Amino acid sequence: MLRELEEGQIYTDIQMAKQEWERAMRQFEDAQGQDEIDYAIYVLEAAERKYQIHLRRAKRAKINDAVASERGVSM
């Protein structure tokens, strides 16, 4: 039961980090002017790292790839 809760939280964190990364990509694509571009790059890099951290967390927890793909998470 605890394992299932942990896996559920990991999947939720991955999905949220992915959405954050997608928003950062859109922000970067829409950025105009050097200051906006610099800030968008900063936000994008942070979002990418956060997403990678959660993916590594899932691998350390040895979450089954088949189950992950069922939930729409690519690892």
N, C-alpha and C positions, 0 to 999 in steps of 0.2 A: 504494500500500500504506500509506504513512504517512498519507495523507488518510483512508483507511478506519479506521485505528486512532484517529486524532483524532476522527472522527465517532462512532465507537463509545464513546469516552471521554466525549464531550459528551452522548450519549444516556444513558449510565449516570449521569452527574452530574445530569442533568435528572430522571431517574426517582428517584434518591435524594433530591433536594431536594423533589420532589413528595411523596414518602412522609413526609419530615420535616414538611412543611407540613400534611399530613393528620393526623399525630400531634399537632401543635400545635393544630390545630382541635379535635380531640377533648379535649385537655387543657383548652382554653379552655371548651368546653361543659360539662365536668365540674367546673370550678373552683368552689369555695365559699369565701366570705369575701373581703374586700377584698385581702388580701395574695396569695392564690392567683390571684385575678382579675388583679391587676396583673402578677404574674410571667407568667401565661399570655399576657397581651397582649404583653409584651416578647418572649417566645419566638415567638409567632405572627408578630409584625412582622419579626423576624429571619429566620424561615423563609420568609416571603413575599419578602423582599429577595433571599435566596439563590436562590430559585426564579427570580425575575426576572433576576438576574444570569446564570444559566445559559441562560435563554431568549435573552437578548440576545447571549450568546456564540455560540449556535447561529446566530443571524441574521447576526452578523458573519462567521462561517465560511461563510455562504451555503449552509447545508444545505438541500437540496431539501425543500419542504413535502410533496410527495407521499411521499417516503421517510420523512419524520418521521411522517406520519399512519399509514404502514404499521407503524411501531414503536409507535404509540399515544401519540405526543407531540403535543399541540396547541400551535401557535405563533402 
